[in-house]
Amino acid sequence: MLFTEHPVVQDKFRFVAKLLLIALAYFISAQLRITPPYFDTHITLIWLPTGIAVATLLRWGYAYWPGIFLGAAASNFSIDASPLLDISIALGNTLGSMLTVWLLRRLKFHGALHRARDILFLGLAAAVGVLLSASGGISSLVLFGVLSIQNVGTAWLSWWAGAFVGVLLTAPLLLNISRAELSLLWKQRMEFLIWCMTTLAGGGVIFVLNNDANGNSMPLVFMLLPLVVWLAMRFGTLGSSLGLLLPVFIAIMATRYGMGPFHIQDTQQGLLLMWLYLVTMLTIGLMVLALQAERNRAEKELKVALQHEAGALNELRIMLERSGEGYWKLDQSGHITEVNDAYCHLSGYARDEIIGMHLGKFETIEQVPEAAALHIQHILDQGYDRFETIHRHRDGHLIDIEVSVSFITEMHCLIAFLHDISQRKQAERDIHQLAFYDPLTQLANRRLLMDRLQRAMVSSARNGQHGALLLLDLDHFKMINDTQGHATGDLLLIEVTRRLQNCTREGDSVARLGGDEFVVLLEGLSSQQDEAAIQADRIAENIRSALNQPYLLNDYEFNSTPSIGIALFNSHQESVEILLKHADVAMYQAKSDGRNSIRFFDPKMQTALEIRIAMETDLRHALEKQQFRLYYQVQMDNHGKAIGAEVLLRWQQPERGFVFPDQFIPMAEETGLIVPIGLWVLATACEKLKTWQQNVLTRDLTLAVNVSAKQFHQPDFVEQVSRALLESDANPSHLKLELTESAVLGNIDATIAKMQQIKSLGVRFSMDDFGTGYSSLQYLKRLPLAQIKIDKSFVLDITNNPDDAAIVQTIIAMSKALGLNVIAEGVETDAQRAFLDQHGCHAFQGYLFSKPLPVEEFEMRLSGWL
């Protein structure tokens, strides 16, 4: 045996041969360097050897680093004859490549580039690795005096960009050279040749024939992107990597020889744009290549899965066709894709008619598409559901169905079994109807009423809202039965039932206790007892009015009236029997008071209700009788000078005397009277502003007018403000409208739009009672406010309560940050005023300065405040 034929010797020989081959490949590719015509020739536009080095180390390992280093040293020595410089640069280049490979292996990079993340890994690792190459090479050039300091930045970027592009361009090509890839490309050689010719023609037009020193035609370079996408989607990894060389070299060579869109007057900018273009072109090509590979792999996996599914479905179909239960197969959107004969027989539809229908087509339960979609999603999430529903037969009759449905993950579909339970459900309905409903009127009977009442009392105790029990008895009903017969009496009871149901709200319950006694159960009334009594009384009055209308029974006209007793509740401490007895007592009181009337069980409540109704009646006439007065409370600055006033509404009623605002304002809000009252306040305030404008002492005063939420949200509120200003000729800038936080809640965008319209008139806005509501600070900064008014509840204990002090300081700081003025109301002591002034609030309102005064007294004291 010859010495060279020994296996160990052969392995060493092959290793050395590979090292020399790598060094030669590195050296040859280095001779293709393309230097920019603008500065030192050590810098190249593109450096392919870095890509060769990365590919070599990835495929064969770090053991072949000496070959890379040898090729790098020889390449550098061919440029100049400084061995130390050449070795220094070569060391930096090869170490940068090794760093890139180390990072790629840590990231579990796959050289086939069949995953989009591999493209990202390659780009990130190359970017980091060539940082080392560029930094080492440029440092060497500077240390050996080859590169001047002023060119370091441009040279470093050129080195880094050239090496980075070299990795993206060369590494994918060398990593994927194989017989299989070459064979695939050879089969597509004609199409690949056409692509090359097309790219050459397009590149020639864009880069050779297109010269514009100003760079105006630069966007044309991206006309080659469709060709890059074509390349990546058609020619595999090897073909794509090989083909990308062509548009890259066209761009580089054209730029090198002073042609193309990147050869512009600002040479450094031109180079930067060219490298960005190359990186973009290569990244897009490689990403499309990876995505196409992922798509092909997914299609193959799907094809195999579909084949398995088809076999399983065929077996399942045979079993289901012989099943006695209805069967559906549905897609994940709820459309039926398979059905068996049992369901066709059950529903009356043919198989071809059912296939493709949505399950909602068969359901009689009305639900919005979103609800059906949510139910399907629930099944998909839980994997199973069992429920009852109702289907409609083709001839129109209804079928009670029990459905058991499962989501088959492997088949990506829903499987449903449907069982006819119509007979069982009908029996249940018959039993329930007999047990809980009145046979004549179909209303709830006493048993069901007592159950609902018990639940209502528990709910009332939990949520704090009142409920009410209305007990109705038809006056002189026995006379109708005795004179016209029980059949006519039954017709009257049926008509009374219809009218009661028309008068009640959704969620209220109507029941018949027996004979001519009916009960209406009201829930969700106000948490305030007097307001709940008003609500119950209104509903009772509507019922009384409806039942007072004549009845036409068997061509005879009858008149009947009810006596109604009302018992309120807001807990479940009393039994339902006692509550029903209270309503019965109140009903008999109504009969004792002359029938056809309404009475509450609590005499005190009845009295309070009558007083409130009388006050509401007086309030409705107060405006036309000119019983309202405006009082003025001065607003002062920190120098003790009056800056304006707030107008406050007062009601002077002849019989009642002075009515406090907290007594009639809520009533005005509830009845809607606040709208005309508020309009009168606004108009009166504007007239007073006009009067003050004519006096040199008062012409700078502002007037703050409170605006209720209901008044503000009137559709014509902007016109109301505009008309009040126009008719009074008042200066809009002296009018300030105070809104509470509740007034601006709801449709915030519409609120802001309306405030902007009023602001355009010159009127300013103040946020009243700030800090007591729940409006979001996110909305506060969007509102066109001019001022924040600190609520008096925070000012009261500001000097001895750290929490209130902190809240006030926060409001002041926030107002300043938003560019808003701030004023405090309820200031009653010098200590409070001093605290506010010290912390940045320089406007005050409160009893320290003056209580609200009639206009005459207010104007008399003005001279002392100005």
C-alpha positions, 0 to 999 in steps of 0.5 A, spaced: 500 500 500 502 506 498 503 511 503 498 516 501 493 510 500 492 510 508 486 512 510 489 517 516 493 520 510 487 521 505 483 524 511 489 529 512 490 530 505 483 532 503 483 536 509 489 540 507 486 540 500 479 543 502 483 548 506 487 550 500 480 550 496 477 555 501 483 560 501 483 560 493 475 561 493 476 567 498 482 570 494 478 569 487 472 572 490 476 578 493 479 580 487 472 581 484 472 587 489 468 593 487 471 600 490 467 606 490 470 612 486 469 617 492 474 615 497 480 610 499 480 604 495 481 599 501 473 600 502 469 596 497 461 596 495 460 589 496 465 584 500 463 577 498 468 573 501 465 574 508 459 570 505 463 565 503 467 564 510 460 564 514 457 559 509 464 555 510 464 555 517 456 553 518 457 547 513 464 544 515 465 547 522 471 552 525 476 547 523 476 550 516 478 557 519 485 557 517 483 556 510 479 562 511 484 566 514 489 564 509 485 567 503 484 573 507 491 574 508 493 573 501 487 578 499 489 583 503 497 582 501 495 583 494 492 590 495 498 593 499 505 590 501 504 591 509 504 584 512 502 586 519 496 591 516 494 585 512 494 580 518 491 585 522 485 586 517 485 578 515 484 577 523 478 582 524 475 579 518 475 572 520 473 573 527 467 577 525 465 571 520 466 566 526 462 571 531 456 570 526 456 563 525 457 562 533 450 566 533 447 563 528 448 556 531 446 559 538 439 561 535 438 554 531 439 557 524 437 552 519 441 553 512 435 551 508 432 557 509 425 554 509 423 558 515 421 566 515 425 566 522 431 563 519 432 570 515 431 574 521 436 570 524 441 570 518 440 578 518 441 579 525 447 575 526 450 578 520 449 585 522 453 583 529 458 579 526 460 584 521 461 589 526 467 586 529 470 585 522 468 593 520 471 595 526 477 591 526 479 593 519 478 600 520 482 601 526 487 597 522 487 602 517 487 608 521 493 605 526 497 604 520 496 611 517 492 608 511 486 611 512 485 619 514 481 620 521 475 624 517 474 618 512 473 613 518 465 614 519 464 613 511 469 608 511 466 604 517 459 604 514 462 602 507 465 596 510 460 594 514 454 595 509 459 591 504 460 585 508 453 585 510 450 585 503 456 579 502 453 575 507 446 576 505 448 574 498 453 569 498 451 565 504 444 562 502 447 560 495 453 556 498 449 553 504 444 550 499 448 548 493 446 540 492 445 536 486 437 536 488 437 543 487 441 544 481 437 538 478 431 542 480 434 549 477 436 545 470 428 543 469 426 550 470 432 553 466 428 556 460 424 560 465 430 562 469 433 564 463 427 568 461 427 571 468 435 573 467 433 576 460 428 580 463 432 582 469 438 585 465 433 589 461 429 592 467 436 593 470 439 596 464 434 601 463 434 603 470 441 603 472 445 604 465 440 609 461 437 612 467 442 618 470 439 623 474 444 627 479 439 629 483 436 622 485 429 624 482 428 617 479 431 613 485 424 610 486 424 607 479 429 602 482 424 598 486 420 596 479 425 590 480 421 588 486 416 584 482 422 580 479 425 578 485 418 576 488 417 572 481 424 569 483 423 567 490 416 564 489 419 559 483 426 557 483 427 554 490 433 556 495 439 555 490 435 558 484 433 564 488 440 565 491 443 565 484 438 569 481 439 575 486 446 576 484 444 579 478 440 585 480 445 586 486 451 586 481 447 591 476 446 596 481 453 595 484 457 596 477 452 601 475 454 605 481 461 604 481 462 607 474 458 613 475 451 611 472 444 609 475 440 613 480 444 612 486 450 616 483 448 623 485 451 629 487 451 627 495 456 621 494 455 619 501 447 619 501 448 615 494 452 610 497 447 609 503 441 609 499 444 604 495 446 599 501 439 600 503 436 598 497 440 592 496 439 590 503 431 591 502 432 587 495 435 581 498 431 581 505 424 581 501 427 575 496 429 571 502 423 572 506 418 571 500 423 564 499 422 562 506 414 564 506 413 560 500 417 554 503 413 554 509 406 554 504 409 548 500 410 544 507 403 546 509 400 544 503 403 537 503 401 536 511 394 539 509 394 534 503 396 528 508 391 530 513 385 531 508 387 524 506 386 521 513 380 525 514 377 522 508 378 515 510 375 516 517 369 520 515 367 515 510 367 510 516 363 514 520 358 516 515 357 509 514 355 508 522 351 515 522 347 513 516 345 507 520 343 511 526 336 512 529 338 519 531 339 525 527 346 527 525 349 533 523 356 535 521 358 543 521 364 547 519 366 552 524 362 557 522 355 553 523 354 551 516 351 544 515 356 539 511 353 532 512 346 530 514 343 523 515 337 520 513 334 520 520 334 528 521 331 528 513 325 524 516 325 528 522 325 535 519 322 534 512 327 536 508 331 533 503 339 532 504 340 536 498 336 542 501 340 541 508 347 541 505 350 548 506 344 551 510 346 555 516 344 551 523 340 558 524 335 556 519 332 551 523 332 554 529 326 558 531 329 561 537 331 568 535 338 571 536 342 576 533 348 573 528 353 575 534 349 571 539 350 564 534 357 566 533 358 566 540 355 560 542 359 556 536 365 559 539 363 557 546 363 550 543 369 550 540 373 553 546 369 548 551 369 542 546 362 540 548 355 542 549 348 539 550 342 544 550 335 544 548 332 548 542 326 548 537 326 546 530 321 548 525 319 542 520 318 544 513 311 544 513 311 549 519 310 545 525 315 546 531 319 540 534 323 540 540 330 538 539 335 536 544 342 537 541 349 534 543 354 537 540 362 536 540 368 539 536 372 534 533 379 538 533 382 533 528 377 534 523 376 541 524 369 540 525 362 540 529 359 533 530 351 534 533 346 529 534 339 531 535 334 527 538 326 529 538 323 530 545 317 534 543 312 529 547 316 530 553 316 537 553 309 538 551 307 534 557 312 538 561 309 545 559 302 542 560 304 540 567 307 547 568 301 551 565 296 547 570 301 548 576 302 556 575 298 559 571 290 561 571 286 557 566 282 563 564 287 569 563 293 565 562 296 570 567 300 567 573 296 564 579 297 565 586 303 560 587 307 563 581 306 570 584 308 568 591 315 565 588 316 571 584 314 576 589 319 572 594 325 573 589 323 580 588 324 582 595 331 578 595 333 582 589 330 589 592 334 587 599 341 586 595 340 592 590 337 597 594 331 598 589 324 599 591 319 594 589 311 595 589 305 590 589 299 593 586 292 589 588 286 591 584 279 589 585 274 591 580 268 595 583 261 592 582 264 586 578 259 581 582 253 585 579 256 584 572 256 576 573 249 577 576 246 581 571 250 578 564 252 572 566 259 569 568 261 568 560 260 576 560 264 576 566 269 572 563 270 576 557 271 582 562 276 579 566 280 577 559 279 584 557 282 587 563 288 582 563 290 585 556 289 592 558 294 591 564 299 587 560 299 594 556 300 598 562 306 595 565 313 595 563 317 589 561 320 585 567 313 587 571 309 581 573 301 581 572 297 575 576 290 573 577 289 571 585 282 569 583 275 572 582 276 579 580 282 580 584 289 582 580 296 583 582 301 587 579 308 586 581 313 592 580 321 591 580 327 596 579 324 602 582 328 608 585 332 607 591 329 613 594 322 611 598 318 618 596 321 617 588 319 610 588 312 611 591 311 617 585 313 611 580 308 606 583 303 611 583 304 613 576 303 606 573 297 605 578 294 611 575 295 609 568 292 602 570 286 606 573 285 610 567 286 604 562 281 600 566 276 606 566 275 606 558 268 603 556 268 595 555 264 592 549 262 585 550 258 581 546 255 588 543 254 591 549 258 597 552 260 596 560 263 601 564 268 598 570 273 601 575 278 599 579 280 600 586 288 599 587 292 598 593 299 599 593 305 596 598 312 598 597 318 594 599 325 594 599 327 588 603 325 581 604 324 581 612 317 581 611 313 575 609 310 575 602 303 574 605 304 580 610 306 584 604 300 582 600 296 583 606 298 590 606 296 591 599 289 588 600 288 593 606 290 599 602 286 596 596 280 596 601 282 603 603 281 605 596 274 602 596 272 605 603 274 612 600 269 612 594 272 606 589 276 608 583 282 610 587 289 609 589 291 608 596 298 606 599 298 602 605 302 607 609 298 613 611 304 617 612 307 616 605 300 617 602 300 624 605 307 625 603 305 623 596 300 628 596 304 634 598 309 632 593 304 632 587 301 639 589 308 641 589 309 639 582 303 642 580 305 649 583 312 648 580 309 647 573 306 654 574 312 658 577 315 660 571 309 663 568 307 666 575 314 669 575 316 666 582 323 665 580 328 669 583 336 670 581 341 670 587 348 672 586 354 670 590 360 674 589 367 670 586 373 674 589 381 674 587 387 673 592 387 681 592 380 681 595 377 684 588 371 681 585 372 678 579 364 676 577 359 672 581 355 665 580 347 666 579 343 661 583 336 660 582 331 661 588 323 660 588 319 664 592 312 661 592 306 665 595 303 659 599 309 655 601 314 661 602 321 660 600 322 653 597 330 651 598 333 649 591 334 642 594 327 641 594 325 643 587 331 642 583 331 635 583 323 635 581 324 640 576 330 635 573 325 629 573 319 632 570 323 636 565 321 643 567 329 644 568 329 646 561 325 652 560 327 654 567 334 653 565 333 657 559 330 663 563 336 663 568 340 664 562 336 669 558 336 673 565 343 672 566 345 675 559 341 681 560 344 683 567 351 682 563 349 687 558 347 692 564 353 691 567 357 692 561 354 699 561 358 701 567 365 702 567 366 699 574 362 692 573 363 691 565 369 686 567 365 682 571 363 675 569 357 671 570 357 663 572 350 660 570 349 653 572 347 648 566 343 641 568 345 635 564 338 635 561 338 642 559 345 641 555 343 635 551 337 639 548 338 638 541 337 646 540 342 648 546 347 651 542 341 655 538 338 657 545 345 660 548 346 664 541 339 667 541 340 669 549 346 672 547 344 676 541 337 678 544 341 681 550 347 684 546 351 681 552 359 680 551 359 672 550 366 672 553 363 674 560 358 669 560 361 662 563 357 656 563 358 651 569 357 644 567 357 638 572 361 631 570 355 628 569 353 633 564 359 631 559 358 623 560 355 619 555 357 621 548 363 624 549 365 626 542 358 629 541 359 633 548 365 636 545 363 638 539 357 642 542 362 645 547 366 647 541 360 650 538 358 654 544 366 656 545 366 659 538 361 664 540 366 666 545 363 663 551 367 659 556 366 653 560 367 651 568 367 644 570 363 645 577 363 640 583 370 637 580 372 631 584 365 628 586 363 625 579 366 619 576 369 622 569 375 620 566 381 624 566 382 621 559 376 625 557 378 631 561 384 633 557 379 633 551 374 638 553 374 645 551 374 648 559 377 654 561 376 653 569 375 647 574 371 649 580 373 645 586 367 642 590 366 645 597 366 638 600 374 638 599 374 645 601 371 644 608 376 640 612 382 643 607 386 645 613 385 639 618 384 633 613 390 631 610 386 627 605 382 633 603 388 637 602 392 632 598 386 632 593 385 639 593 393 640 591 392 635 586 386 638 583 390 645 582 396 642 580 392 638 574 389 644 572 395 648 571 398 642 567 392 642 563 392 650 562 386 651 566 384 656 571 381 654 578 376 656 583 374 654 589 367 654 592 365 654 599 370 658 602 368 660 609 375 661 613 381 665 612 385 659 613 382 656 608 383 662 603 390 662 605 391 655 604 388 655 597 392 661 595 398 659 598 398 652 593 396 656 587 388 657 587 387 664 587 380 665 586 374 664 591 367 663 592 364 662 599 360 665 605 367 668 607 366 674 602 358 673 602 352 669 602 348 669 595 344 676 595 338 678 591 341 682 585 339 689 588 343 688 595 349 685 591 349 691 586 349 695 592 355 691 595 359 691 589 362 698 590 366 695 596 369 689 592 371 693 586 
